[in-house]
Amino acid sequence: MTSRGHAPKACGWQREAIASYCAAISARPDLDDPYYSLADPKTYRFEDEEVIAMHRQ
């Protein structure tokens, strides 16, 4: 699912990319790539709950 967010991100469609990355996190919270992909464009702000979930991994 993470790779589905790469194309929209490359086209500048941030909302679509973010939605795809969040779906990937929901499906597989143990993977780090969706978190990294969200942080990479520096346009997404993680909620406190998301930071806590990352620390649990």
mmCIF file of the N, C-alpha and C atoms, coordinates in Angstrom:
data_MODEL
# 
_entry.id   MODEL 
# 
loop_
_atom_site.group_PDB 
_atom_site.id 
_atom_site.type_symbol 
_atom_site.label_atom_id 
_atom_site.label_alt_id 
_atom_site.label_comp_id 
_atom_site.label_asym_id 
_atom_site.label_entity_id 
_atom_site.label_seq_id 
_atom_site.pdbx_PDB_ins_code 
_atom_site.Cartn_x 
_atom_site.Cartn_y 
_atom_site.Cartn_z 
_atom_site.occupancy 
_atom_site.B_iso_or_equiv 
_atom_site.pdbx_formal_charge 
_atom_site.auth_seq_id 
_atom_site.auth_comp_id 
_atom_site.auth_asym_id 
_atom_site.auth_atom_id 
_atom_site.pdbx_PDB_model_num 
ATOM 1   N N  . MET A 1 1  ? 0.808  -1.200 0.000  1.00 0.00 ? 1  MET A N  1 
ATOM 2   C CA . MET A 1 1  ? 0.000  0.000  0.000  1.00 0.00 ? 1  MET A CA 1 
ATOM 3   C C  . MET A 1 1  ? 0.850  1.263  0.000  1.00 0.00 ? 1  MET A C  1 
ATOM 4   N N  . THR A 1 2  ? 2.020  1.180  0.604  1.00 0.00 ? 2  THR A N  1 
ATOM 5   C CA . THR A 1 2  ? 2.873  2.363  0.673  1.00 0.00 ? 2  THR A CA 1 
ATOM 6   C C  . THR A 1 2  ? 3.211  2.867  -0.714 1.00 0.00 ? 2  THR A C  1 
ATOM 7   N N  . SER A 1 3  ? 3.504  1.951  -1.621 1.00 0.00 ? 3  SER A N  1 
ATOM 8   C CA . SER A 1 3  ? 3.896  2.371  -2.965 1.00 0.00 ? 3  SER A CA 1 
ATOM 9   C C  . SER A 1 3  ? 2.763  3.090  -3.688 1.00 0.00 ? 3  SER A C  1 
ATOM 10  N N  . ARG A 1 4  ? 1.529  2.851  -3.284 1.00 0.00 ? 4  ARG A N  1 
ATOM 11  C CA . ARG A 1 4  ? 0.406  3.565  -3.888 1.00 0.00 ? 4  ARG A CA 1 
ATOM 12  C C  . ARG A 1 4  ? 0.443  5.053  -3.565 1.00 0.00 ? 4  ARG A C  1 
ATOM 13  N N  . GLY A 1 5  ? 1.126  5.422  -2.522 1.00 0.00 ? 5  GLY A N  1 
ATOM 14  C CA . GLY A 1 5  ? 1.229  6.828  -2.170 1.00 0.00 ? 5  GLY A CA 1 
ATOM 15  C C  . GLY A 1 5  ? 2.352  7.551  -2.874 1.00 0.00 ? 5  GLY A C  1 
ATOM 16  N N  . HIS A 1 6  ? 3.312  6.803  -3.427 1.00 0.00 ? 6  HIS A N  1 
ATOM 17  C CA . HIS A 1 6  ? 4.469  7.440  -4.051 1.00 0.00 ? 6  HIS A CA 1 
ATOM 18  C C  . HIS A 1 6  ? 4.104  8.219  -5.315 1.00 0.00 ? 6  HIS A C  1 
ATOM 19  N N  . ALA A 1 7  ? 3.243  7.660  -6.156 1.00 0.00 ? 7  ALA A N  1 
ATOM 20  C CA . ALA A 1 7  ? 2.869  8.350  -7.400 1.00 0.00 ? 7  ALA A CA 1 
ATOM 21  C C  . ALA A 1 7  ? 2.120  9.655  -7.123 1.00 0.00 ? 7  ALA A C  1 
ATOM 22  N N  . PRO A 1 8  ? 1.102  9.651  -6.262 1.00 0.00 ? 8  PRO A N  1 
ATOM 23  C CA . PRO A 1 8  ? 0.435  10.925 -5.970 1.00 0.00 ? 8  PRO A CA 1 
ATOM 24  C C  . PRO A 1 8  ? 1.389  11.954 -5.357 1.00 0.00 ? 8  PRO A C  1 
ATOM 25  N N  . LYS A 1 9  ? 2.299  11.481 -4.503 1.00 0.00 ? 9  LYS A N  1 
ATOM 26  C CA . LYS A 1 9  ? 3.265  12.399 -3.895 1.00 0.00 ? 9  LYS A CA 1 
ATOM 27  C C  . LYS A 1 9  ? 4.133  13.039 -4.969 1.00 0.00 ? 9  LYS A C  1 
ATOM 28  N N  . ALA A 1 10 ? 4.562  12.239 -5.934 1.00 0.00 ? 10 ALA A N  1 
ATOM 29  C CA . ALA A 1 10 ? 5.411  12.742 -7.013 1.00 0.00 ? 10 ALA A CA 1 
ATOM 30  C C  . ALA A 1 10 ? 4.671  13.756 -7.888 1.00 0.00 ? 10 ALA A C  1 
ATOM 31  N N  . CYS A 1 11 ? 3.349  13.612 -7.962 1.00 0.00 ? 11 CYS A N  1 
ATOM 32  C CA . CYS A 1 11 ? 2.536  14.536 -8.765 1.00 0.00 ? 11 CYS A CA 1 
ATOM 33  C C  . CYS A 1 11 ? 2.101  15.760 -7.968 1.00 0.00 ? 11 CYS A C  1 
ATOM 34  N N  . GLY A 1 12 ? 2.452  15.780 -6.678 1.00 0.00 ? 12 GLY A N  1 
ATOM 35  C CA . GLY A 1 12 ? 2.070  16.912 -5.844 1.00 0.00 ? 12 GLY A CA 1 
ATOM 36  C C  . GLY A 1 12 ? 0.697  16.777 -5.211 1.00 0.00 ? 12 GLY A C  1 
ATOM 37  N N  . TRP A 1 13 ? 0.118  15.606 -5.284 1.00 0.00 ? 13 TRP A N  1 
ATOM 38  C CA . TRP A 1 13 ? -1.204 15.358 -4.701 1.00 0.00 ? 13 TRP A CA 1 
ATOM 39  C C  . TRP A 1 13 ? -1.026 14.858 -3.280 1.00 0.00 ? 13 TRP A C  1 
ATOM 40  N N  . GLN A 1 14 ? -0.747 15.770 -2.385 1.00 0.00 ? 14 GLN A N  1 
ATOM 41  C CA . GLN A 1 14 ? -0.401 15.413 -1.006 1.00 0.00 ? 14 GLN A CA 1 
ATOM 42  C C  . GLN A 1 14 ? -1.527 14.693 -0.274 1.00 0.00 ? 14 GLN A C  1 
ATOM 43  N N  . ARG A 1 15 ? -2.749 15.148 -0.422 1.00 0.00 ? 15 ARG A N  1 
ATOM 44  C CA . ARG A 1 15 ? -3.867 14.511 0.309  1.00 0.00 ? 15 ARG A CA 1 
ATOM 45  C C  . ARG A 1 15 ? -4.016 13.043 -0.055 1.00 0.00 ? 15 ARG A C  1 
ATOM 46  N N  . GLU A 1 16 ? -3.932 12.762 -1.357 1.00 0.00 ? 16 GLU A N  1 
ATOM 47  C CA . GLU A 1 16 ? -4.058 11.377 -1.807 1.00 0.00 ? 16 GLU A CA 1 
ATOM 48  C C  . GLU A 1 16 ? -2.899 10.531 -1.294 1.00 0.00 ? 16 GLU A C  1 
ATOM 49  N N  . ALA A 1 17 ? -1.703 11.090 -1.339 1.00 0.00 ? 17 ALA A N  1 
ATOM 50  C CA . ALA A 1 17 ? -0.534 10.362 -0.850 1.00 0.00 ? 17 ALA A CA 1 
ATOM 51  C C  . ALA A 1 17 ? -0.657 10.081 0.642  1.00 0.00 ? 17 ALA A C  1 
ATOM 52  N N  . ILE A 1 18 ? -1.041 11.095 1.403  1.00 0.00 ? 18 ILE A N  1 
ATOM 53  C CA . ILE A 1 18 ? -1.199 10.935 2.853  1.00 0.00 ? 18 ILE A CA 1 
ATOM 54  C C  . ILE A 1 18 ? -2.244 9.874  3.165  1.00 0.00 ? 18 ILE A C  1 
ATOM 55  N N  . ALA A 1 19 ? -3.367 9.894  2.444  1.00 0.00 ? 19 ALA A N  1 
ATOM 56  C CA . ALA A 1 19 ? -4.419 8.895  2.670  1.00 0.00 ? 19 ALA A CA 1 
ATOM 57  C C  . ALA A 1 19 ? -3.897 7.488  2.413  1.00 0.00 ? 19 ALA A C  1 
ATOM 58  N N  . SER A 1 20 ? -3.094 7.325  1.371  1.00 0.00 ? 20 SER A N  1 
ATOM 59  C CA . SER A 1 20 ? -2.540 6.007  1.061  1.00 0.00 ? 20 SER A CA 1 
ATOM 60  C C  . SER A 1 20 ? -1.566 5.551  2.136  1.00 0.00 ? 20 SER A C  1 
ATOM 61  N N  . TYR A 1 21 ? -0.704 6.449  2.586  1.00 0.00 ? 21 TYR A N  1 
ATOM 62  C CA . TYR A 1 21 ? 0.251  6.090  3.635  1.00 0.00 ? 21 TYR A CA 1 
ATOM 63  C C  . TYR A 1 21 ? -0.468 5.749  4.943  1.00 0.00 ? 21 TYR A C  1 
ATOM 64  N N  . CYS A 1 22 ? -1.496 6.498  5.272  1.00 0.00 ? 22 CYS A N  1 
ATOM 65  C CA . CYS A 1 22 ? -2.256 6.208  6.494  1.00 0.00 ? 22 CYS A CA 1 
ATOM 66  C C  . CYS A 1 22 ? -2.960 4.855  6.389  1.00 0.00 ? 22 CYS A C  1 
ATOM 67  N N  . ALA A 1 23 ? -3.466 4.526  5.210  1.00 0.00 ? 23 ALA A N  1 
ATOM 68  C CA . ALA A 1 23 ? -4.095 3.218  5.011  1.00 0.00 ? 23 ALA A CA 1 
ATOM 69  C C  . ALA A 1 23 ? -3.061 2.110  5.184  1.00 0.00 ? 23 ALA A C  1 
ATOM 70  N N  . ALA A 1 24 ? -1.857 2.343  4.687  1.00 0.00 ? 24 ALA A N  1 
ATOM 71  C CA . ALA A 1 24 ? -0.792 1.347  4.838  1.00 0.00 ? 24 ALA A CA 1 
ATOM 72  C C  . ALA A 1 24 ? -0.440 1.153  6.312  1.00 0.00 ? 24 ALA A C  1 
ATOM 73  N N  . ILE A 1 25 ? -0.414 2.235  7.073  1.00 0.00 ? 25 ILE A N  1 
ATOM 74  C CA . ILE A 1 25 ? -0.131 2.142  8.513  1.00 0.00 ? 25 ILE A CA 1 
ATOM 75  C C  . ILE A 1 25 ? -1.235 1.375  9.221  1.00 0.00 ? 25 ILE A C  1 
ATOM 76  N N  . SER A 1 26 ? -2.481 1.640  8.849  1.00 0.00 ? 26 SER A N  1 
ATOM 77  C CA . SER A 1 26 ? -3.599 0.915  9.468  1.00 0.00 ? 26 SER A CA 1 
ATOM 78  C C  . SER A 1 26 ? -3.526 -0.574 9.180  1.00 0.00 ? 26 SER A C  1 
ATOM 79  N N  . ALA A 1 27 ? -3.115 -0.914 7.960  1.00 0.00 ? 27 ALA A N  1 
ATOM 80  C CA . ALA A 1 27 ? -3.052 -2.327 7.580  1.00 0.00 ? 27 ALA A CA 1 
ATOM 81  C C  . ALA A 1 27 ? -1.846 -3.032 8.189  1.00 0.00 ? 27 ALA A C  1 
ATOM 82  N N  . ARG A 1 28 ? -0.710 -2.341 8.262  1.00 0.00 ? 28 ARG A N  1 
ATOM 83  C CA . ARG A 1 28 ? 0.529  -2.950 8.764  1.00 0.00 ? 28 ARG A CA 1 
ATOM 84  C C  . ARG A 1 28 ? 1.297  -1.938 9.616  1.00 0.00 ? 28 ARG A C  1 
ATOM 85  N N  . PRO A 1 29 ? 0.868  -1.697 10.842 1.00 0.00 ? 29 PRO A N  1 
ATOM 86  C CA . PRO A 1 29 ? 1.539  -0.702 11.689 1.00 0.00 ? 29 PRO A CA 1 
ATOM 87  C C  . PRO A 1 29 ? 2.965  -1.080 12.073 1.00 0.00 ? 29 PRO A C  1 
ATOM 88  N N  . ASP A 1 30 ? 3.367  -2.314 11.796 1.00 0.00 ? 30 ASP A N  1 
ATOM 89  C CA . ASP A 1 30 ? 4.715  -2.752 12.140 1.00 0.00 ? 30 ASP A CA 1 
ATOM 90  C C  . ASP A 1 30 ? 5.761  -2.347 11.092 1.00 0.00 ? 30 ASP A C  1 
ATOM 91  N N  . LEU A 1 31 ? 5.338  -1.869 9.945  1.00 0.00 ? 31 LEU A N  1 
ATOM 92  C CA . LEU A 1 31 ? 6.275  -1.467 8.897  1.00 0.00 ? 31 LEU A CA 1 
ATOM 93  C C  . LEU A 1 31 ? 6.672  -0.003 9.067  1.00 0.00 ? 31 LEU A C  1 
ATOM 94  N N  . ASP A 1 32 ? 7.919  0.308  8.794  1.00 0.00 ? 32 ASP A N  1 
ATOM 95  C CA . ASP A 1 32 ? 8.387  1.684  8.989  1.00 0.00 ? 32 ASP A CA 1 
ATOM 96  C C  . ASP A 1 32 ? 8.272  2.553  7.739  1.00 0.00 ? 32 ASP A C  1 
ATOM 97  N N  . ASP A 1 33 ? 8.186  1.962  6.557  1.00 0.00 ? 33 ASP A N  1 
ATOM 98  C CA . ASP A 1 33 ? 8.179  2.748  5.324  1.00 0.00 ? 33 ASP A CA 1 
ATOM 99  C C  . ASP A 1 33 ? 7.019  3.747  5.237  1.00 0.00 ? 33 ASP A C  1 
ATOM 100 N N  . PRO A 1 34 ? 5.792  3.373  5.622  1.00 0.00 ? 34 PRO A N  1 
ATOM 101 C CA . PRO A 1 34 ? 4.713  4.362  5.538  1.00 0.00 ? 34 PRO A CA 1 
ATOM 102 C C  . PRO A 1 34 ? 4.964  5.576  6.452  1.00 0.00 ? 34 PRO A C  1 
ATOM 103 N N  . TYR A 1 35 ? 5.518  5.332  7.629  1.00 0.00 ? 35 TYR A N  1 
ATOM 104 C CA . TYR A 1 35 ? 5.829  6.445  8.535  1.00 0.00 ? 35 TYR A CA 1 
ATOM 105 C C  . TYR A 1 35 ? 6.890  7.352  7.924  1.00 0.00 ? 35 TYR A C  1 
ATOM 106 N N  . TYR A 1 36 ? 7.918  6.736  7.366  1.00 0.00 ? 36 TYR A N  1 
ATOM 107 C CA . TYR A 1 36 ? 8.991  7.495  6.731  1.00 0.00 ? 36 TYR A CA 1 
ATOM 108 C C  . TYR A 1 36 ? 8.443  8.303  5.557  1.00 0.00 ? 36 TYR A C  1 
ATOM 109 N N  . SER A 1 37 ? 7.582  7.675  4.761  1.00 0.00 ? 37 SER A N  1 
ATOM 110 C CA . SER A 1 37 ? 7.019  8.353  3.597  1.00 0.00 ? 37 SER A CA 1 
ATOM 111 C C  . SER A 1 37 ? 6.155  9.542  4.002  1.00 0.00 ? 37 SER A C  1 
ATOM 112 N N  . LEU A 1 38 ? 5.450  9.429  5.109  1.00 0.00 ? 38 LEU A N  1 
ATOM 113 C CA . LEU A 1 38 ? 4.674  10.573 5.601  1.00 0.00 ? 38 LEU A CA 1 
ATOM 114 C C  . LEU A 1 38 ? 5.584  11.717 6.038  1.00 0.00 ? 38 LEU A C  1 
ATOM 115 N N  . ALA A 1 39 ? 6.664  11.375 6.690  1.00 0.00 ? 39 ALA A N  1 
ATOM 116 C CA . ALA A 1 39 ? 7.564  12.406 7.200  1.00 0.00 ? 39 ALA A CA 1 
ATOM 117 C C  . ALA A 1 39 ? 8.406  13.038 6.096  1.00 0.00 ? 39 ALA A C  1 
ATOM 118 N N  . ASP A 1 40 ? 8.679  12.308 5.044  1.00 0.00 ? 40 ASP A N  1 
ATOM 119 C CA . ASP A 1 40 ? 9.584  12.759 3.996  1.00 0.00 ? 40 ASP A CA 1 
ATOM 120 C C  . ASP A 1 40 ? 9.199  14.081 3.342  1.00 0.00 ? 40 ASP A C  1 
ATOM 121 N N  . PRO A 1 41 ? 7.951  14.296 2.915  1.00 0.00 ? 41 PRO A N  1 
ATOM 122 C CA . PRO A 1 41 ? 7.648  15.575 2.255  1.00 0.00 ? 41 PRO A CA 1 
ATOM 123 C C  . PRO A 1 41 ? 7.574  16.762 3.218  1.00 0.00 ? 41 PRO A C  1 
ATOM 124 N N  . LYS A 1 42 ? 7.642  16.472 4.505  1.00 0.00 ? 42 LYS A N  1 
ATOM 125 C CA . LYS A 1 42 ? 7.624  17.514 5.535  1.00 0.00 ? 42 LYS A CA 1 
ATOM 126 C C  . LYS A 1 42 ? 6.378  18.399 5.472  1.00 0.00 ? 42 LYS A C  1 
ATOM 127 N N  . THR A 1 43 ? 5.272  17.801 5.039  1.00 0.00 ? 43 THR A N  1 
ATOM 128 C CA . THR A 1 43 ? 4.006  18.520 5.005  1.00 0.00 ? 43 THR A CA 1 
ATOM 129 C C  . THR A 1 43 ? 2.980  17.887 5.937  1.00 0.00 ? 43 THR A C  1 
ATOM 130 N N  . TYR A 1 44 ? 3.356  16.792 6.571  1.00 0.00 ? 44 TYR A N  1 
ATOM 131 C CA . TYR A 1 44 ? 2.441  16.054 7.435  1.00 0.00 ? 44 TYR A CA 1 
ATOM 132 C C  . TYR A 1 44 ? 2.899  16.196 8.876  1.00 0.00 ? 44 TYR A C  1 
ATOM 133 N N  . ARG A 1 45 ? 1.956  16.474 9.763  1.00 0.00 ? 45 ARG A N  1 
ATOM 134 C CA . ARG A 1 45 ? 2.273  16.552 11.187 1.00 0.00 ? 45 ARG A CA 1 
ATOM 135 C C  . ARG A 1 45 ? 1.656  15.348 11.881 1.00 0.00 ? 45 ARG A C  1 
ATOM 136 N N  . PHE A 1 46 ? 2.503  14.541 12.508 1.00 0.00 ? 46 PHE A N  1 
ATOM 137 C CA . PHE A 1 46 ? 2.029  13.357 13.211 1.00 0.00 ? 46 PHE A CA 1 
ATOM 138 C C  . PHE A 1 46 ? 1.262  13.756 14.465 1.00 0.00 ? 46 PHE A C  1 
ATOM 139 N N  . GLU A 1 47 ? 0.150  13.081 14.703 1.00 0.00 ? 47 GLU A N  1 
ATOM 140 C CA . GLU A 1 47 ? -0.622 13.262 15.931 1.00 0.00 ? 47 GLU A CA 1 
ATOM 141 C C  . GLU A 1 47 ? 0.113  12.548 17.061 1.00 0.00 ? 47 GLU A C  1 
ATOM 142 N N  . ASP A 1 48 ? -0.172 12.936 18.289 1.00 0.00 ? 48 ASP A N  1 
ATOM 143 C CA . ASP A 1 48 ? 0.479  12.315 19.447 1.00 0.00 ? 48 ASP A CA 1 
ATOM 144 C C  . ASP A 1 48 ? 0.305  10.798 19.456 1.00 0.00 ? 48 ASP A C  1 
ATOM 145 N N  . GLU A 1 49 ? -0.896 10.333 19.096 1.00 0.00 ? 49 GLU A N  1 
ATOM 146 C CA . GLU A 1 49 ? -1.163 8.899  19.090 1.00 0.00 ? 49 GLU A CA 1 
ATOM 147 C C  . GLU A 1 49 ? -0.279 8.179  18.076 1.00 0.00 ? 49 GLU A C  1 
ATOM 148 N N  . GLU A 1 50 ? -0.023 8.815  16.942 1.00 0.00 ? 50 GLU A N  1 
ATOM 149 C CA . GLU A 1 50 ? 0.819  8.202  15.918 1.00 0.00 ? 50 GLU A CA 1 
ATOM 150 C C  . GLU A 1 50 ? 2.269  8.106  16.387 1.00 0.00 ? 50 GLU A C  1 
ATOM 151 N N  . VAL A 1 51 ? 2.736  9.110  17.084 1.00 0.00 ? 51 VAL A N  1 
ATOM 152 C CA . VAL A 1 51 ? 4.100  9.096  17.620 1.00 0.00 ? 51 VAL A CA 1 
ATOM 153 C C  . VAL A 1 51 ? 4.236  7.984  18.655 1.00 0.00 ? 51 VAL A C  1 
ATOM 154 N N  . ILE A 1 52 ? 3.237  7.847  19.509 1.00 0.00 ? 52 ILE A N  1 
ATOM 155 C CA . ILE A 1 52 ? 3.232  6.781  20.508 1.00 0.00 ? 52 ILE A CA 1 
ATOM 156 C C  . ILE A 1 52 ? 3.261  5.416  19.826 1.00 0.00 ? 52 ILE A C  1 
ATOM 157 N N  . ALA A 1 53 ? 2.460  5.252  18.765 1.00 0.00 ? 53 ALA A N  1 
ATOM 158 C CA . ALA A 1 53 ? 2.431  3.980  18.037 1.00 0.00 ? 53 ALA A CA 1 
ATOM 159 C C  . ALA A 1 53 ? 3.779  3.680  17.402 1.00 0.00 ? 53 ALA A C  1 
ATOM 160 N N  . MET A 1 54 ? 4.454  4.696  16.880 1.00 0.00 ? 54 MET A N  1 
ATOM 161 C CA . MET A 1 54 ? 5.784  4.484  16.291 1.00 0.00 ? 54 MET A CA 1 
ATOM 162 C C  . MET A 1 54 ? 6.790  4.028  17.350 1.00 0.00 ? 54 MET A C  1 
ATOM 163 N N  . HIS A 1 55 ? 6.697  4.610  18.524 1.00 0.00 ? 55 HIS A N  1 
ATOM 164 C CA . HIS A 1 55 ? 7.622  4.230  19.596 1.00 0.00 ? 55 HIS A CA 1 
ATOM 165 C C  . HIS A 1 55 ? 7.395  2.787  20.075 1.00 0.00 ? 55 HIS A C  1 
ATOM 166 N N  . ARG A 1 56 ? 6.163  2.320  19.941 1.00 0.00 ? 56 ARG A N  1 
ATOM 167 C CA . ARG A 1 56 ? 5.857  0.943  20.345 1.00 0.00 ? 56 ARG A CA 1 
ATOM 168 C C  . ARG A 1 56 ? 6.472  -0.074 19.403 1.00 0.00 ? 56 ARG A C  1 
ATOM 169 N N  . GLN A 1 57 ? 6.721  0.322  18.166 1.00 0.00 ? 57 GLN A N  1 
ATOM 170 C CA . GLN A 1 57 ? 7.214  -0.630 17.150 1.00 0.00 ? 57 GLN A CA 1 
ATOM 171 C C  . GLN A 1 57 ? 8.624  -0.973 17.407 1.00 0.00 ? 57 GLN A C  1 
# 
